[in-house]
Amino acid sequence: MLSEKQKKIFAFAGSDYDALICDGAIRSGKTSVMTVAFVDWAMANFSGQRFGICGKTADGAVKNIILPFMSMSYLAKKYRIRWKPSSKVMEVSDGRKRNLFEVFGGKDESSFMLIQGRTFAGALIDEVALMPKSFVSQAVARCSVEGSKLWFSCNPESPEHWFYREWILKADERNVLYLHFKLEDNPSLSKRIIGRYKSYYSGAFYERYIEGRWVLAEGLVYEMCEEYFTNEVPMCGEYYISCDYGTMNPCSMGLWCISDGVATRISEYYYDGRAEKKQLTDEDYYLALEALAGDLPIRYVIVDPSASSFITLIRKRGRFRVKKADNDVMNGIRLTAGFLKSGKLKIHRSCKNAIREFSLYRWDDKAGNDKVVKEFDHAMDEIRYFSSTILAKKRNEQEPTRLALL
């Protein structure tokens, strides 16, 4: 059963609009319905054409768009679908018509070169607010076949974002159908599940991902909530250490224990070479790492990927396995905020430096887009590394393949 808002996505296919924009809350049923409607529209109106399917990364688009689409059982009766992973092309035929759907990633300014030279009869551009303008402009320019349409979806970002200002605010001028989604527009979500998603976010992330509003991120990055801090130390569990390496800048390390699905930062090491007026060496920091670990069985040490010399030393010593941290700042902050809000991440009250940074870590209100002030962020960075590299992976392993994107 489709909601009234989802039905409008299918109605777009037969309309005179040139483009469709679906934005709003997470899990509101935008992407899965758009994918089906996009392919149905393409197969009904074209044969022998190429279409673009674009995500922030090609692998992400495959995981979150292509594979869920191909797993829909009713489509097997309607189409013959072949996926070619080496070329990232999905071939769809219905016995009379055949079209190709090519997957691209638009993660940075150089990505537009991947799509140059293509000719499309249409493009589905998911997570468009996470892509650079150069890539999206190139994808739009590639849709030159008569009758082509553009299909955009995203979660809100800053109201200064180029896509909001140039596409959403000018939807009428561009002949665009603009649909704004709420969680309640997805009939597959129960009230309990909706309540659970609402419990994951706070601050600007709640306004964007739950209320679906394009708002500025202001004030503290993380709320100073007493529920985030604890006096309890788990008796046992999986142990990790996260590290933000610094020489004259502070070096911060956090010792983590994951027990019963909750990660607790149970201890820390923090050294500020500038404040102490003494710069430590890699060897000094390695001794500090050993001392923080004690006799605990550390599964991984998660390290800032730019700390190449320190990573080399850790590996040379042979005791610890190293993971280079996922250093996507905004995604890491979003994940950390969600884990804190849902109670999956706790900070022991003995971690004084981390708690101090929580109270000082702020958004840059003058930036006009989502940037943090580069101060008091060393414990914040290694906590973010742990959330992105360890907790997010564990959560994804426990979830089934998702039909809707964050």
C-alpha positions in Angstrom: 0.0 0.0 0.0 1.3 3.4 -0.9 0.7 6.7 0.9 -0.8 9.6 -1.0 2.6 11.3 -1.2 4.2 8.1 -2.6 1.5 7.9 -5.2 2.5 11.4 -6.4 5.9 10.0 -7.3 4.4 7.6 -9.7 2.1 10.3 -11.1 5.2 12.4 -11.9 6.1 9.9 -14.6 3.1 10.9 -16.7 3.2 14.6 -15.9 4.7 17.6 -17.8 7.2 18.3 -15.1 10.9 18.1 -16.1 12.1 17.1 -12.7 11.1 15.7 -9.4 12.6 16.6 -6.0 11.7 14.5 -2.9 13.2 15.7 0.3 12.4 15.4 4.0 12.7 12.9 6.9 14.8 9.8 6.9 13.0 6.4 6.3 10.1 8.2 4.8 9.9 5.9 1.8 11.4 8.3 -0.8 14.2 6.3 -2.4 12.7 2.8 -2.7 9.5 4.2 -4.3 11.4 6.6 -6.6 13.6 3.7 -7.8 10.6 1.6 -8.8 8.8 4.6 -10.4 12.0 5.6 -12.2 12.6 2.2 -13.8 8.9 1.8 -14.7 8.9 5.2 -16.4 12.1 4.4 -18.3 10.8 1.1 -19.5 7.4 2.5 -20.5 8.9 5.3 -22.6 12.3 4.3 -23.9 14.2 1.4 -25.4 17.9 1.1 -26.2 18.7 4.0 -23.9 21.1 4.6 -21.0 20.1 6.1 -17.6 22.1 7.3 -14.7 21.7 6.2 -11.1 23.8 8.3 -8.9 24.7 8.2 -5.2 27.3 9.8 -3.0 29.5 6.8 -3.8 28.9 4.1 -6.5 29.2 1.3 -3.9 26.6 3.1 -1.7 24.2 3.4 -4.6 24.6 -0.3 -5.4 23.9 -1.3 -1.8 21.1 1.1 -1.1 19.4 1.4 -4.5 20.3 -1.4 -6.9 20.3 -4.4 -4.6 17.1 -3.5 -2.8 15.4 -2.9 -6.1 16.6 -6.3 -7.5 15.4 -8.1 -4.4 11.7 -7.0 -4.9 10.0 -10.3 -5.8 7.2 -8.8 -7.9 9.7 -7.3 -10.3 10.8 -10.7 -11.4 7.4 -11.2 -13.0 7.7 -7.9 -14.8 11.3 -7.6 -15.9 14.4 -9.6 -16.7 17.1 -7.9 -14.7 20.9 -8.5 -15.1 23.4 -6.9 -12.9 27.0 -6.4 -14.2 29.1 -5.6 -11.1 32.4 -5.0 -13.0 30.9 -2.2 -15.1 28.2 -1.3 -12.5 25.4 -1.5 -15.1 22.0 -2.9 -14.5 20.3 -4.2 -17.7 16.5 -4.3 -17.6 14.3 -5.8 -20.3 10.6 -6.7 -20.6 10.7 -8.9 -23.7 10.1 -5.9 -26.0 12.3 -3.1 -24.6 15.8 -3.1 -23.1 17.5 -0.3 -21.3 20.8 0.1 -19.3 21.1 1.8 -15.9 24.6 2.8 -15.1 25.7 3.6 -11.5 28.0 6.5 -10.6 29.3 8.1 -7.4 29.5 11.9 -6.8 31.6 12.1 -3.7 34.0 15.0 -4.6 34.8 17.7 -7.1 36.6 15.4 -9.4 33.7 13.0 -9.7 32.1 15.0 -12.6 34.7 13.5 -14.9 33.3 10.0 -14.4 30.1 11.0 -16.0 31.4 13.2 -18.8 30.6 12.0 -22.3 27.5 10.0 -21.3 24.1 10.6 -22.9 21.2 9.8 -20.7 17.4 9.6 -21.1 17.0 10.3 -17.4 18.9 10.3 -14.1 18.0 9.3 -10.6 20.2 11.3 -8.3 20.0 10.1 -4.7 21.6 11.9 -1.7 21.9 15.0 -4.0 22.6 17.3 -1.0 25.8 15.3 -0.3 27.2 15.8 -3.8 29.2 18.7 -5.2 27.5 21.0 -7.5 29.9 20.2 -10.4 28.9 16.5 -10.4 25.1 17.2 -10.3 25.4 19.9 -13.0 27.3 17.4 -15.2 24.6 14.7 -14.6 21.9 17.2 -15.5 23.7 18.2 -18.7 24.0 14.5 -19.7 20.2 14.1 -19.9 19.8 15.4 -23.4 17.5 12.7 -24.9 14.0 14.1 -25.8 11.6 13.4 -23.0 14.2 12.9 -20.4 13.4 13.6 -16.7 15.5 14.2 -13.6 14.7 12.5 -10.3 16.3 13.9 -7.1 16.1 12.8 -3.5 17.8 14.0 -0.3 17.6 14.7 3.4 17.8 18.4 4.3 21.1 20.2 5.1 21.8 23.9 5.7 19.4 26.5 4.1 22.5 28.0 2.5 23.1 24.8 0.6 23.4 25.3 -3.1 20.8 22.7 -4.0 18.2 24.2 -1.6 18.8 27.7 -3.0 19.0 26.8 -6.7 16.6 24.0 -7.0 14.1 23.8 -4.2 13.5 27.5 -3.8 13.2 27.8 -7.6 11.1 24.7 -8.2 8.4 26.6 -10.0 10.9 28.4 -12.3 12.6 25.1 -13.2 9.3 23.3 -13.8 10.0 20.9 -10.9 7.5 18.9 -8.8 8.6 19.3 -5.2 7.4 16.7 -2.7 8.3 17.0 1.0 8.1 13.8 3.1 7.6 13.1 6.7 8.1 9.8 8.5 4.3 9.3 8.5 4.3 9.3 4.7 5.9 5.8 4.8 3.0 3.4 5.6 5.4 0.6 6.2 6.6 2.2 9.5 4.8 1.4 12.7 4.3 4.0 15.4 6.9 2.1 17.5 9.5 2.3 14.7 8.8 6.0 14.1 9.3 6.6 17.8 12.6 4.7 17.7 13.9 6.9 14.9 12.9 10.0 16.7 14.9 8.9 19.7 18.1 8.7 17.7 18.5 12.4 17.0 18.7 15.8 18.7 19.4 19.4 17.8 19.9 20.2 14.1 19.9 16.6 13.2 16.4 16.1 14.7 15.1 19.1 12.8 16.6 17.8 9.6 16.2 14.1 9.6 13.0 13.8 11.6 11.1 17.1 11.0 12.7 17.4 7.5 13.6 21.0 7.8 16.5 22.8 6.1 18.0 24.5 9.2 21.4 25.8 10.3 23.5 23.9 12.7 24.2 26.3 15.6 25.5 26.2 19.2 27.1 23.1 20.7 27.6 20.2 18.4 26.4 17.7 21.0 23.8 18.4 23.7 25.3 18.4 27.2 22.9 15.7 28.5 23.5 14.0 31.8 22.3 10.7 30.3 25.4 10.6 28.1 27.7 10.2 31.1 28.0 7.3 33.5 29.8 6.1 36.7 29.5 2.5 35.7 32.2 0.4 34.1 31.3 -2.8 32.3 32.7 -5.9 33.9 33.7 -7.4 30.5 33.1 -7.0 26.7 34.9 -6.1 23.5 37.8 -3.6 24.0 39.0 -0.9 21.6 41.1 2.2 21.7 40.5 5.2 19.5 43.3 7.8 18.9 43.5 11.3 17.5 47.3 11.8 17.1 48.9 15.1 17.8 52.4 16.4 18.3 52.1 20.0 19.4 48.3 19.7 19.2 46.8 17.5 21.8 46.9 13.8 21.4 43.7 12.0 22.7 43.1 8.3 23.2 40.0 6.7 24.5 39.6 3.1 25.9 36.2 1.6 25.0 34.3 -1.4 26.2 31.3 -2.7 24.2 29.0 -4.7 26.4 25.3 -5.7 25.9 25.2 -3.4 22.8 26.4 -0.3 24.7 29.9 1.2 24.1 31.4 3.0 27.1 34.5 5.1 27.0 35.9 3.9 30.3 39.3 5.7 30.4 41.4 8.2 28.5 44.8 9.5 27.8 45.2 13.2 26.9 48.4 15.1 26.3 48.7 18.7 25.2 52.2 19.3 23.9 51.7 23.1 23.6 50.4 23.5 27.1 53.1 21.3 28.6 55.7 23.0 26.5 57.2 19.6 25.5 56.6 17.7 22.4 56.4 13.9 22.7 57.7 11.3 20.2 55.9 8.4 18.6 57.7 6.2 21.1 56.3 8.2 24.0 52.8 7.9 22.6 53.1 4.2 22.1 54.1 3.7 25.7 51.0 5.7 26.6 48.9 3.5 24.4 50.4 0.4 26.1 49.6 1.9 29.5 46.0 2.7 28.6 45.4 -0.8 27.3 47.0 -2.5 30.3 46.4 -6.2 30.1 43.1 -5.9 28.3 42.5 -7.8 25.0 42.3 -4.9 22.6 40.6 -5.9 19.3 41.6 -2.8 17.3 43.3 0.6 17.8 41.4 3.1 15.6 43.8 5.8 14.5 43.5 9.1 12.5 44.5 8.0 9.0 46.9 10.9 8.6 49.1 9.6 11.5 51.1 7.4 9.2 54.3 7.3 11.3 52.4 6.3 14.5 50.4 3.7 12.6 53.6 2.2 11.3 55.1 2.0 14.8 52.1 0.3 16.2 52.1 -2.3 13.5 55.9 -2.8 13.9 55.5 -3.5 17.6 53.0 -6.3 16.8 50.7 -6.2 19.9 47.8 -4.2 18.4 45.9 -4.5 15.2 45.2 -1.0 13.6 42.2 0.3 11.7 42.5 3.5 9.9 39.6 5.6 11.0 36.7 6.7 8.8 37.3 10.5 8.7 34.0 11.7 7.2 33.4 14.6 9.7 29.7 15.3 9.2 28.7 11.7 8.9 30.8 10.9 12.0 29.2 13.7 14.0 25.7 12.5 12.9 26.5 9.0 13.9 28.0 10.0 17.3 25.0 12.2 18.1 22.6 9.3 17.2 24.5 6.8 19.4 24.6 9.2 22.3 20.9 10.0 22.0 19.9 6.3 21.7 22.0 5.3 24.7 24.4 3.2 22.7 27.4 5.3 23.5 28.4 6.4 27.1 31.2 8.5 28.5 32.6 7.5 31.9 32.8 10.5 34.2 36.5 9.9 34.8 37.1 11.0 31.2 37.4 14.7 32.2 39.0 15.9 29.0 36.4 14.4 26.8 33.6 15.9 29.0 35.3 19.3 28.9 35.5 19.2 25.1 31.8 18.2 24.9 31.0 21.4 26.6 33.1 23.5 24.2 32.8 21.8 20.8 30.7 24.2 18.7 29.3 24.7 15.2 30.9 27.6 13.3 27.9 30.0 13.2 29.7 32.3 10.7 30.5 29.6 8.1 27.1 29.5 6.4 27.3 25.7 6.0 28.0 22.8 8.3 31.5 23.4 9.8 32.7 23.0 13.3 35.1 25.4 15.0 38.5 23.7 14.9 39.1 24.0 18.7 38.6 21.6 21.6 38.1 18.8 19.1 40.7 16.1 19.8 38.7 13.8 22.0 35.7 14.7 19.9 37.6 13.5 16.8 38.6 10.1 18.2 35.1 9.5 19.6 33.8 10.2 16.1 36.4 7.8 14.7 35.1 5.1 17.0 31.5 5.7 16.1 32.1 5.7 12.4 34.6 2.9 12.2 33.3 0.4 14.8 29.8 1.2 16.1 28.4 2.0 12.7 29.8 -1.1 11.1 28.3 -3.3 14.0 24.9 -1.6 13.5 24.9 -2.2 9.8 25.8 -5.9 10.2 22.8 -6.3 12.5 20.4 -4.6 10.1 18.9 -6.2 7.0 19.4 -4.6 3.6 17.5 -1.3 3.8 14.9 -0.3 1.2 15.1 3.4 2.2 18.1 5.6 2.7 19.1 7.7 5.7 
